[in-house]
Amino acid sequence: MRDPHTRLPWHVPLIFALTFVVHYLDRNVIAFALPRMAQELHWSDRQVGEYGQYLLGAFFLSYGLAQLLLSGAAERFGAKRSLVLVIIGFSVVSMAMGPLGGSLAMLVALRLLLGLAESVHVPMMGVITARLFPQRVRARANAIWNVGIILATAFGALITVPIITAYGWRNAFVIIGAAGLVLALPLVLLFVHHTKPEPRSANRSQRAYLGNPNYRLYVAIGVLNAFCGFGILGWLPSYFVRAKGIDFAALGWPLSIVFGAGVVGTLAIAWLGDHLRRRVLLASLGFGAAALALVFAIPAQDMAPMVALFALAVFCQSAFQAQEHATIQTLAGDVDIGSATGTYNGISLIVGGVVGSMLPGAIVSATGSFDLALMAIAVAALAAAVLAGVLAYRMKEGSRAPQIY
């Protein structure tokens, strides 16, 4: 057990945050490039929905399946060693999408491969974080690296859009993919040390968390969260361009404001969750507020209130993201964390990530309406609010010893 007086290695989640920024930049280039692809290839709104759902959904299919199958093995192989292989893999695949992505079929194939390459990144960061940080600060430690998701999207708009505008969308994949090898890989190799697994208690069997009904309920909430989060991440750039008439070259600041709100929300609500010990209840309230903000954002026509409302929705939804991995580690009892995180991420991404990427596109393809696609996300956020409220009650949050099993 870690000595409470030992200085905690806060530099590690900061390094993980940088690796997560590059990870998300690599996977999200496609969302920013999609409007320019559509413009160059003269796709209609219905074609953007049809082809976009395949490009966005392919990644989450392989990403989720690989997490289910590989996370436990990756933890046994070594969390740091697996993390190094992940960074090399997703950097190389992203760079290949430039010269090799000359057709829709090849782009889909490369997106499947990118999902495989990135698959155990999150579980291995969770494993190392759980071994280095005690429960009392676990939400903050996890939130530091998890905020890389939002940073990549917020600043990705300011980085990726100008690169695509200046050099074309194919070259953007090469430039951003190289950042993993130049920035992220050296930091992990030099400053993240190997951590040994915690010994398994004699009365705990492998994957015992699967028998925990609270864990299974949390997976269901994670599915809905993935649907909402990746639906917004994947489709908001196209929504702004095609439905709201925002010029592609001017996307940077509106998207940065919207997704930058998630950075503030994730860090602030993680601190609040650690102090109040009501992590799931905060997530429930956040989902409900996000659904309401989306309902008002969709019909808005003026730029300022529209961007403000979308930013509020992302801020509120980040209440779940702020507590997400700390809650999983608690529900798993700090045993088999890599497997528990991989199973959770795998299922939530296979179902929520794939459907969240493809269903909005299918709605646009069938109806020509981006507004209906965004409204489906609001409905999912409301459902997540209800389920998270039920789980908060089951876990008796706020008591001295929350009920986990």
Secondary structure, DSSP 8 states (H G I E B T S, - for coil): ---TTS---THHHHHHHHHHHHHHHHHHHHHHHHHHHHHHHT--HHHHHHHHHHHHHHHHHHHHHHHHHHHHHHHHH-HHHHHHHHHHHHHHHHHHHHHH--SHHHHHHHHHHHHHHHTTHHHHHHHHHHHHS-GGGHHHHHHHHHTHHHHHHHHHHHHHHHHHHHH-HHHHHHHHHHHIIIIIHHHHHHH----------TT--TTGGGG-HHHHHHHHHHHHHHHHHHHHHHHHHHIIIIIT---GGG-HHHHHHHHHHHHHHHHHHHHHHHHHS-HHHHHHHHHHHHHHHHHHHTT--SHHHHHHHHHHHHHHHHHHHHHHHHHHHHHTTTSSHHHHHHHHHHHIIIIIIHHHHHHHHHHHHHH--HHHHHHHHHHHHHHHHHHHHHHHHHTTTTSSS----
